[in-house]
Amino acid sequence: MALQKSKTLENGVSGNYWKLTFVGINVANGAITVNADLALFVSSAYKDTYPLALKKSFRFPCVGADINGDLREWAYGKIKLAGEPDLDGATDV
């Protein structure tokens, strides 16, 4: 699972494959937070190599009942609703 949307970096390099590179749960003072990093890769053919020099970090507060099933799928869904301009209109791949 990943998101697809083209992005050209300031150095002229382009990528179109956004993949979660980290998902973690933090529990502190009774609050649950999901932290997620999404990195840009050249394409799906390069998804298992090093990402380009662009990473987006997200934090989502939640309650345990919000997360049932695949945590990565949950994180992708939250990221798509987060209003990040670089991901507006991204498609699931």
C-alpha positions in Angstrom: 0.0 0.0 0.0 1.2 3.5 -0.8 0.0 6.8 -2.4 0.8 8.0 -5.8 1.2 11.7 -6.8 4.0 13.4 -8.7 6.2 15.9 -6.9 9.2 17.7 -8.4 11.8 18.7 -5.8 13.8 22.0 -5.9 16.8 20.2 -7.4 14.6 19.1 -10.4 14.3 15.4 -9.4 10.8 14.0 -9.5 9.1 11.2 -7.7 5.6 9.9 -7.6 5.5 7.1 -5.0 4.8 8.0 -1.4 5.4 5.2 1.1 5.2 5.0 4.9 8.7 4.5 6.3 7.7 4.7 10.0 4.6 4.2 12.0 4.7 4.2 15.8 2.3 4.5 18.7 3.1 6.7 21.7 1.1 6.4 24.9 1.7 9.2 27.5 -0.5 10.5 30.3 -3.4 8.4 29.1 -3.3 9.8 25.5 -2.5 7.8 22.5 -0.7 9.4 19.5 0.2 7.7 16.2 3.3 9.1 14.6 3.9 8.4 10.9 6.6 9.3 8.3 5.8 9.3 4.6 8.7 9.5 2.2 8.8 10.2 -1.6 10.4 7.7 -3.9 11.1 8.0 -7.6 8.5 5.4 -8.5 7.1 2.0 -7.3 10.0 0.3 -9.1 12.4 2.0 -6.6 10.2 1.6 -3.4 12.7 -0.7 -1.8 15.7 1.7 -2.3 16.5 5.0 -0.6 13.8 7.7 -0.7 14.3 11.1 -2.3 15.2 14.0 0.0 11.5 14.6 1.0 9.8 13.2 4.1 6.5 14.3 5.7 5.9 13.6 9.3 2.4 13.3 10.8 0.9 13.0 14.4 -2.6 11.8 15.0 -4.3 11.6 18.4 -6.6 8.7 18.7 -8.3 6.3 21.1 -7.6 2.6 21.0 -10.9 1.8 19.5 -10.0 4.0 16.4 -7.4 1.5 15.4 -8.7 -1.9 14.5 -7.0 -4.0 11.8 -3.9 -2.8 9.9 -2.2 0.2 11.5 -0.5 1.1 8.3 -3.8 1.2 6.4 -5.3 3.4 9.2 -2.3 5.7 9.0 -2.6 6.1 5.2 -6.3 6.9 5.6 -5.5 9.6 8.2 -2.7 11.1 6.1 -5.0 11.4 3.1 -7.4 13.4 5.2 -4.7 15.6 6.8 -4.8 18.3 4.2 -1.2 18.1 3.1 -1.0 20.0 -0.2 1.7 17.7 -1.7 -0.7 14.8 -1.3 -4.0 16.5 -2.4 -5.6 14.2 -4.9 -3.1 11.3 -4.3 -4.4 7.8 -5.3 -4.0 4.5 -3.5 -1.6 2.1 -5.1 
